[in-house]
């Protein structure tokens, strides 16, 4: 994922309301969300990066879930690092609590290119990045994350959080409104652009919630809802490259 906004314990019915976009090169192969029965993990629901073998967001039927964003800084690129997608997958397939898993991850975090990791279990909700090397207990409220640390006020993060708050302030949660906020193509103004070390024209191109460039952009949108009774509602839309035209759509509902 490259943009995630979520409401944690901010609605009378839901403990979590999450909306996120995965941005990636169009040529990188990926599989739509499904249960990983063929891989021997029938309790894992996630999309699959067919090049690296991992995932960007996934849920286990036991209620644990994890999500990943890359941290953008060209100066810290490593030579032949492991795939960051394995960080989410390993959490979902191994029998670890979120905190125990994070303690293991900190031992090898420097092997990876920059990342943000969100992990959830029955005991808590956490953020960890190998850039600040800090485990954060996520507080109740509206949050957002892109390719910098949690709640860094990039324009698209601020916009997505504001739009999410408008959705969750209603009694009934409308998933179409969540998908709509993820389709916003508004780009940041020149004076609001973050400085991450990439050329300014690229910074501008990727400054919107939904990204469309010639060879890179928003590949899929995901909605994840967890109500106070532990019911999980997962929806994903994949898009034709460089467009907001829906290529496929999947919906899953189950009780943890």
LOMI-288792 format. One line per field, with one value per residue (C-alpha): residue in three letters; residue number from 1; x, y, z. Coordinates in Angstrom, 2 decimals. Layout:
<recs>
lumlo c(ALA/...) $
koltor c(NUM/...) $
px c(X/...) $
py c(Y/...) $
pz c(Z/...) $
</recs>
This chain:
<recs>
lumlo c(UNK/UNK/UNK/UNK/UNK/UNK/UNK/UNK/UNK/UNK/UNK/UNK/UNK/UNK/UNK/UNK/UNK/UNK/UNK/UNK/UNK/UNK/UNK/UNK/UNK/UNK/UNK/UNK/UNK/UNK/UNK/UNK/UNK/UNK/UNK/UNK/UNK/UNK/UNK/UNK/UNK/UNK/UNK/UNK/UNK/UNK/UNK/UNK/UNK/UNK/UNK/UNK/UNK/UNK/UNK/UNK/UNK/UNK/UNK/UNK/UNK/UNK/UNK/UNK/UNK/UNK/UNK/UNK/UNK/UNK/UNK/UNK/UNK/UNK/UNK/UNK/UNK/UNK/UNK/UNK/UNK/UNK/UNK/UNK/UNK/UNK/UNK/UNK/UNK/UNK/UNK/UNK/UNK/UNK/UNK/UNK/UNK/UNK/UNK/UNK/UNK/UNK/UNK/UNK/UNK/UNK/UNK/UNK/UNK/UNK/UNK/UNK/UNK/UNK/UNK/UNK/UNK/UNK/UNK/UNK/UNK/UNK/UNK/UNK/UNK/UNK/UNK/UNK/UNK/UNK/UNK/UNK/UNK/UNK/UNK/UNK/UNK/UNK/UNK/UNK/UNK/UNK/UNK/UNK/UNK/UNK/UNK/UNK/UNK/UNK/UNK/UNK/UNK/UNK/UNK/UNK/UNK/UNK/UNK/UNK/UNK/UNK/UNK/UNK/UNK/UNK/UNK/UNK/UNK/UNK/UNK/UNK/UNK/UNK/UNK/UNK/UNK/UNK/UNK/UNK/UNK/UNK/UNK/UNK/UNK/UNK/UNK/UNK/UNK/UNK/UNK/UNK/UNK/UNK/UNK/UNK/UNK/UNK/UNK/UNK/UNK/UNK/UNK/UNK/UNK/UNK/UNK/UNK/UNK/UNK/UNK/UNK/UNK/UNK/UNK/UNK/UNK/UNK/UNK/UNK/UNK/UNK/UNK/UNK/UNK/UNK/UNK/UNK/UNK/UNK/UNK/UNK/UNK/UNK/UNK/UNK/UNK/UNK/UNK/UNK/UNK/UNK/UNK/UNK/UNK/UNK/UNK/UNK/UNK/UNK/UNK/UNK/UNK/UNK/UNK/UNK) $
koltor c(1/2/3/4/5/6/7/8/9/10/11/12/13/14/15/16/17/18/19/20/21/22/23/24/25/26/27/28/29/30/31/32/33/34/35/36/37/38/39/40/41/42/43/44/45/46/47/48/49/50/51/52/53/54/55/56/57/58/59/60/61/62/63/64/65/66/67/68/69/70/71/72/73/74/75/76/77/78/79/80/81/82/83/84/85/86/87/88/89/90/91/92/93/94/95/96/97/98/99/100/101/102/103/104/105/106/107/108/109/110/111/112/113/114/115/116/117/118/119/120/121/122/123/124/125/126/127/128/129/130/131/132/133/134/135/136/137/138/139/140/141/142/143/144/145/146/147/148/149/150/151/152/153/154/155/156/157/158/159/160/161/162/163/164/165/166/167/168/169/170/171/172/173/174/175/176/177/178/179/180/181/182/183/184/185/186/187/188/189/190/191/192/193/194/195/196/197/198/199/200/201/202/203/204/205/206/207/208/209/210/211/212/213/214/215/216/217/218/219/220/221/222/223/224/225/226/227/228/229/230/231/232/233/234/235/236/237/238/239/240/241/242/243/244/245/246/247/248/249/250/251/252/253/254/255/256) $
px c(0.00/1.14/-1.70/-3.73/-6.18/-8.10/-10.42/-9.57/-12.34/-13.87/-17.31/-20.00/-20.24/-16.69/-13.31/-11.65/-12.60/-9.69/-9.30/-6.08/-4.51/-1.69/0.59/3.00/4.51/1.88/4.18/4.75/2.46/0.01/-2.91/-6.22/-7.27/-8.23/-7.67/-4.22/-5.49/-3.14/-0.13/-1.27/-2.60/-6.40/-6.91/-5.02/-6.94/-4.70/-3.56/-0.23/2.81/3.74/7.29/8.25/5.79/4.47/1.55/0.82/-2.29/-3.80/-6.08/-6.03/-9.34/-8.18/-8.60/-4.96/-4.16/-1.19/-0.41/2.72/3.79/7.21/9.22/10.37/13.97/16.22/19.33/18.65/18.12/19.88/21.48/19.46/17.26/14.57/11.01/9.15/5.94/7.20/6.87/3.07/2.88/5.12/3.05/-0.14/1.22/3.16/1.57/2.91/1.21/1.75/4.14/6.17/6.45/7.60/10.30/11.58/11.36/13.49/16.41/16.50/14.69/17.83/18.05/15.04/14.51/12.46/9.04/6.09/4.29/0.82/-0.07/-3.28/-4.26/-6.62/-4.22/-3.49/-2.75/0.81/2.98/6.66/9.12/12.73/13.39/12.67/12.98/10.09/7.01/4.03/0.75/-1.84/-4.31/-8.03/-9.00/-8.37/-4.91/-3.13/0.11/1.80/5.52/6.65/6.01/2.55/0.47/3.14/1.00/1.59/-1.26/-2.79/-2.66/-4.32/-6.97/-7.68/-8.00/-10.43/-12.56/-12.51/-13.70/-16.65/-17.57/-17.23/-19.15/-22.26/-24.18/-24.13/-20.81/-21.05/-18.26/-18.90/-17.95/-14.75/-13.90/-14.73/-12.23/-9.54/-10.19/-9.30/-6.77/-6.19/-2.47/-0.67/0.25/3.92/4.45/2.88/4.89/7.02/10.72/11.68/14.61/12.80/12.45/9.80/7.71/7.52/6.79/3.86/2.66/2.51/1.08/-2.54/-4.51/-5.09/-2.01/-1.94/1.33/2.60/4.06/3.17/0.04/-2.75/-3.31/-6.01/-8.11/-8.98/-11.63/-11.34/-14.03/-13.95/-16.98/-17.14/-18.35/-15.34/-17.06/-14.64/-15.72/-13.01/-13.49/-10.98/-11.12/-8.41/-8.09/-7.06/-3.55/-3.53/-7.29/-10.02/-11.87/-12.59/-11.00/-12.19/-13.86/-13.89/-15.90/-15.40/-17.24/-16.41/-16.38/-13.01) $
py c(0.00/3.53/5.40/4.17/6.14/4.58/5.32/3.40/3.11/6.28/4.92/3.38/0.22/-0.34/-0.74/-0.21/1.53/1.45/2.61/2.20/2.32/0.12/2.01/0.04/-0.24/-1.51/-4.22/-5.82/-8.87/-9.25/-11.49/-10.16/-10.77/-14.33/-16.95/-18.54/-22.13/-23.22/-22.02/-23.97/-20.94/-21.16/-18.70/-15.87/-13.43/-11.12/-10.04/-11.42/-9.77/-12.42/-11.12/-10.92/-13.51/-11.39/-9.04/-5.40/-5.99/-9.14/-10.59/-13.86/-15.47/-15.27/-11.48/-10.47/-8.23/-6.31/-3.71/-2.19/1.01/1.83/4.71/6.97/8.11/7.31/7.81/4.72/2.15/-1.12/-3.55/-6.75/-6.40/-8.95/-8.19/-6.02/-7.89/-10.85/-8.76/-8.83/-12.40/-13.82/-12.14/-13.67/-17.17/-17.47/-17.85/-14.62/-11.81/-8.44/-7.27/-10.50/-10.33/-6.72/-7.65/-10.21/-7.77/-5.16/-7.61/-7.65/-4.43/-2.84/-5.55/-4.04/-0.86/1.70/0.55/1.25/-1.69/-1.67/-4.71/-5.55/-8.32/-8.84/-7.05/-3.88/-1.90/-0.87/1.00/0.30/1.77/0.84/4.56/5.71/2.18/2.80/0.74/3.06/2.13/3.66/5.89/6.12/8.50/9.24/8.43/8.29/7.03/7.16/6.94/8.75/8.08/7.70/10.90/12.87/15.70/15.24/16.93/13.67/12.16/15.23/15.19/11.47/11.81/14.70/12.80/9.70/11.71/12.93/9.32/7.92/10.79/9.28/6.55/4.19/3.47/3.62/1.62/3.44/6.67/5.05/3.90/7.39/9.09/6.72/7.87/11.51/12.72/16.17/17.00/19.07/22.64/23.37/24.97/21.97/19.24/17.16/16.85/13.18/13.19/12.41/14.95/17.61/16.55/13.04/14.40/16.24/13.20/11.02/13.70/12.66/10.02/8.12/8.10/7.82/8.06/6.41/3.35/3.62/4.25/3.05/-0.61/-1.47/-0.02/-1.91/-1.36/-3.17/-2.92/-4.68/-4.20/-4.43/-8.04/-9.13/-9.34/-8.59/-7.00/-6.90/-5.41/-4.85/-3.20/-3.62/-1.09/-1.12/0.40/4.17/4.51/4.38/1.76/-1.27/-4.44/-6.76/-6.57/-8.94/-8.95/-11.15/-11.30/-13.57/-13.72/-13.92) $
pz c(0.00/-0.61/1.03/3.99/6.07/8.93/11.82/14.99/17.58/16.18/15.29/17.53/15.39/14.13/15.80/12.42/9.20/6.73/3.13/1.20/-2.27/-3.49/-5.90/-8.04/-11.51/-13.94/-15.27/-11.85/-11.72/-8.87/-7.94/-6.69/-3.09/-2.24/0.43/0.06/-0.01/-2.80/-0.79/2.27/4.20/3.88/6.76/5.03/2.83/0.80/-2.62/-3.78/-5.31/-7.87/-8.18/-4.51/-3.21/-0.35/0.16/0.95/3.08/4.45/7.09/9.01/10.01/13.63/13.38/12.96/10.03/8.70/6.07/4.59/2.88/1.47/2.91/0.07/0.23/-2.76/-0.61/1.49/-1.26/-0.43/-2.82/-3.30/-0.19/0.74/-0.36/2.12/1.31/3.31/6.48/6.29/5.01/7.74/10.43/9.05/8.57/11.85/15.27/16.77/18.61/16.96/19.67/19.68/15.90/16.00/18.51/16.01/13.10/14.86/14.77/10.96/9.99/8.55/5.89/4.12/2.19/4.10/5.27/7.53/9.07/10.63/12.75/14.59/16.97/19.90/22.25/20.31/17.16/16.33/13.85/13.25/10.76/10.20/9.71/13.26/14.74/17.09/17.93/18.39/20.04/17.75/19.55/18.94/16.15/12.47/11.09/7.76/6.32/2.94/2.13/5.27/8.96/10.46/10.28/8.42/7.00/3.30/1.40/0.19/3.68/5.16/2.42/2.83/6.60/6.24/3.73/5.93/8.92/6.86/6.07/9.60/11.17/9.63/11.45/8.47/6.81/3.02/1.35/-1.91/-0.20/1.05/-2.46/-3.72/-1.42/-2.72/-6.32/-5.64/-8.25/-6.73/-6.84/-4.25/-5.07/-5.72/-2.32/-0.53/-2.23/0.14/-0.56/-0.67/-3.07/-6.31/-9.18/-8.62/-11.61/-10.17/-6.72/-8.27/-10.18/-7.05/-4.76/-5.29/-3.41/-6.68/-8.91/-12.70/-14.62/-17.78/-16.08/-12.38/-10.40/-8.14/-8.93/-6.40/-3.59/-0.42/2.24/5.57/8.24/11.62/13.81/17.58/17.41/15.37/11.98/9.16/5.87/3.18/-0.28/-3.07/-6.47/-9.09/-11.90/-15.52/-15.68/-15.66/-15.16/-12.52/-14.59/-12.40/-13.77/-11.00/-7.61/-4.64/-1.40/1.66/4.98/7.91/11.69/13.40) $
</recs>
